[in-house]
Amino acid sequence: MASTPGVLGRLRLFRKTPPETKTNQAEDTYYTASQFQLMWWKFRRHHLALIGTFLLFIFLIISLFAEFIAPYDPFTRDAEYLFGPPQRLHFFDETGAFHFPPFIYGIEFAMDPKTFLLTITEDTSIKIPLEFFVHGEPYRMLGFIQSDIHLFGVSDGFVHLFGTDKLGRDIFSRVMFATRISLSIGVIGLLIAFFLGIIIGGISGFFGGRVDNTIQRFIEFIRSIPTLPLWMALAASLPKEWPPLQVYFAITIIIGLLAWTHLARRVRSKLLSLREEDYVTAAKIAGSSDQRVIFRHMVPSFLSYIIVDLTISFPYMILGETALSFIGLGLRPPVISWGVMLQDAQNVRAIALYPWLFAPLAFVILAVLAFSFVGDGMRDASDPYSR
Amino acid sequence: MSEPRLPLLETKNLKKYYPLQRGMFGGGSGTVKAIDGISFYVEKGETLGLVGESGSGKTTTGRAILRAVEPTEGQVLFRLDDKGVIDFTALKKSDLRRFRQYVQMIFQDPYSSLNPRMTARDIIAEPLVASGLAKGSEVDDRVRQVAKRCQLNLEHLRRYPHAFSGGQRQRIGIARALVVQPKFVVCDEAVSALDVSIQAQILNLLMDAQEEYGLTYLFIAHDLSVVEHVSNRVAVMYLGRIVELAPTSKLFYQPLHPYTAALMSAIPDLDPDRVMKPVILEGEIPSPANPPSGCHFHPRCSFAQEICKTQTPEFKEYRPGQFAACHFAEQLELQGALKSN
């Protein structure tokens, strides 16, 4: 037995720290990298997530500058061009010559004498060049920037890249405005869910015991109700005579109110596990106040998880709004959202004759995919030590 | 002890019970007695080893002393030269924070005990900053000083924990504990997560720091050879109670309690030719939720009599400085660890 201390005694030879090794620049950058940097480096390697980020950035630009990007006001009617199909942008004309900026052909209307069906064809003799930064309909961007400059337009005739709807309104312009509304519902709904989730989950995890038990059973109760019928019931209970703006806020709150349960559970479980972490005990022993323990040590370590969760649940918000509006219980015209626009595409006629009415669907799919990819990349990156 | 020095720390009948909850509406039914009435003292400048099996309550004892877990009952008294006796358990939360600087802890796991979102410098500075003991450049000075003492490369202080090896991380943990110049440090299995060669370095660091700063350690471990190396006295815990407490050599070679004897007999010897006679204990350590009656050790003790099942033995001094809780401490002739030649 006593020979073991002898071994330990001999090991005193090792007492000096190992000689310093020269670290090169790259290594040093890695060692001094904060957790956020590590996460970013890992996120960068996730290509789909990068594409998703790029898409989200475009969506953000669209939502902020919808008036500028849209060539027309969403309510301007083009009486000559009802249910007009999308006009194609051409870079090459029939002789094969290259044009920039691209142009669109003029439109030729013809009535089928037997069926009285109006057919619309391109008239290749008329070329209308697309122009950038043209003066068009005046607008007030976000309510205060007054201008009449649009990203693109034509000086002669009209341009409807995604076609027009039954009233002759430009679908491209309407989709731009719908993007703003639909995404803002997602963001505001998420913020509501975020606050409720953090507060209720925080109370549950912090106090524990009976409070925790009650809150958890309540959450289980809410989660056991199928989402869509519940949304429908709540949305249907909104008075019909409410103005569209009020309906908009009510729908946002309804969607937010039902999304917090997931987040609350995550916050609670994170708090419970963090409370047992050695470094939290260490902070307590170091003499940190409760606030300091919570905000300096606990919150930073679960914030990244919460952000990931938020990103992943974003698509559900958008889909919820779209679904409600689609069945007519959500937003109502004249508010434009993706779901409201898709109401026009509810019948077989639309699918058969006017498939361009589905343009908002492409945006819904893109947005949901983009958020899922980004959320996925962030989830992988949020644990930078798993290699 | 023949010449009683002033104990720095004294625990009196310290208890920590965890309520057992059964079902949703059941409320508290039954308790787990993690530590069940522990009394000992630690003298200034000494190292008290605390050994025992997993689940015997070693760690809970260390944490209850620091009030990292709130003790259910009992007292923890500190004697500070300039402040007199402080009842740590009776302090209010706000007062407790002021006294944290005197009592620090070194953790077992060098990975989970460092906040991955803080640089080494911030981790070491935390006790200074959190309690407002130092400000501005003084913080940096003290951090650098203690980091140097713990043989950390000062250039590495701006790195995050993920850049360090286990041994280096433990040095950071030690630096964090020492930066406030505490009087008493609980080393909770401070070396058991490390390689043997690193263990030796860390132990040497701890012992050198003890000499330099006049520290007092409660050294919790399950590695008996490490405990023998660093401790002046050793306490053995079994199922939430101390069964024996004695000066290190007494405890190792002349144990009074059958459990201590069993532990000691299991220490392997470096000489393969020597015949070991380990006392094999039957069964497992019982659950602290449902401990045996009387002496907790009686179901596994080969010397157990009727009285052991009914009466809890008193923890008292049988030889000078050697305390034990066994009805037959005086009668039994127990073999300790093998003496090296």
Interface residues (C-beta under 8 A of the other chain):
Chain A: M1 A2 S3 T4 P5 V7 L8 L11 R12 F14 R15 K16 T17 E20 Y30 Y31 T32 A33 S34 Q35 L38 N213 E277 D278 Y279 T281 A282 A283 K284 I285 A286 G287 S288 S289 R292 H297 P300 S301 P384 Y385
Chain B: M24 R63 L66 A68 R97 R98 R100 Q101 V103 Q104 M105 F107 Q108 D109 S112 S113 L114 N115 P116 R117 T119 E126 P127 A130 S131 Q151 L152 N153 H156 R158 R159 Y160 H162 A163 G173 R176 V180 V196 S197 Q199 A200 Q201 L203 N204 L205 L224 S225 V226 E228 H229 F252 I267 D269 L270 D271 A337 L338 K339 S340
